[in-house]
């Protein structure tokens, strides 16, 4: 009974603790029921079956800068989802969790035929149980994150899906100084459109439709990110020489960063509030399935640490932090072991894990955490 509850519980428990510890987000985002709390406490006391340990699980591990909880989980366990059991979480203090920091030594205790993880702190036996406690240091103090945030951060501004093609009505680059057509970092750009008094903007090229791989319905529009721009000087209008009409005067922008040269006709969208909170990995609470729409950028296939779009979003129950299993459809082959050969379909095979880090209404972006074969458009995903 303990084990059956634990698989459902561990994602919720881990998410609650890590959200506060690493991103400042409210732990209430992932409520823990009294039943789940009771089960987690039992699991923490009992430890993890030795059969759940990774084949080459080390006796100890010194936490290094650059480690993530996901990496440490894979180091000790067959399944990263059982991390809270190994950790021995104390749910009574989940709102004040203990962070794991570089330099700490995690020791694997397998006494009594069960596995527990302890942190070396020089006690009577050299270790104490790793459990949550208050730590009053500020965010960004070097604690181990849940996933490799440096891989996700650039896409928080770059990977954007518009529900309709809003860029057609967005402010647009109409000219550059000295009659140039293309602009780079540090150049000025002249812009017409409604700026709403905002200062910081992103620059995009024409958006392309993202279509559902099965229905071909347009789920949103993905815009190609070019760079960032800052409002410098207000535009307006001026009278013509004869005074009979007026001419529009564009606003002036400076290009702060450029991934690709900006051209006349490119569009601007406001920079959203940046959220660099670490995202706690957790499984969907309800069954969810779907397909990969495309690989972000120009690539046709994705490997580890690349970004893909999927055909499910907020309206389908997808949340930031969801981990999904990537599945490859089993091939259709001919069964020739019978008198009349017939077509059969081989079982679908799981070949990777996907971490959702940005969610829109009908589309989401995910980072490929691990993969056995390249991920391509049309691959399916489901709960891990």
Secondary structure, 3 states (H helix, E strand, C coil): CHHHHHHHHHHHHHHHHHHHHHHCCCHHHHCCCHHHHHHHHHHHHHCEEHHHECCCCCCEEECCCCCEHHHHHHHHECCHHHHHHHHCCCHHHHHHCCCCECCCEEEEECHHHEEEEEEECCCCCCEEECCCCCCCCCCCCCECECCCHHHHCCHHHHCCEECCCHHHHCCEEEECHHHCCEECCCCEEEEECCCCCCCEEEEEEEEEEEECCCCCCEEEEEEEEEEEEEEEECCEEEECCCCCCEEEECEEEEEEEECCCEECCCEEEECCCCCCCCCCCECCCCCCCEEEEEECCCCCEECCCCEEEECCCHHHCCCCCEEEEEEECCCEEEECCCCCCEEEECCCEEEEEEEEEEECCCCEEEEEEEECCCEECCCEEEEC
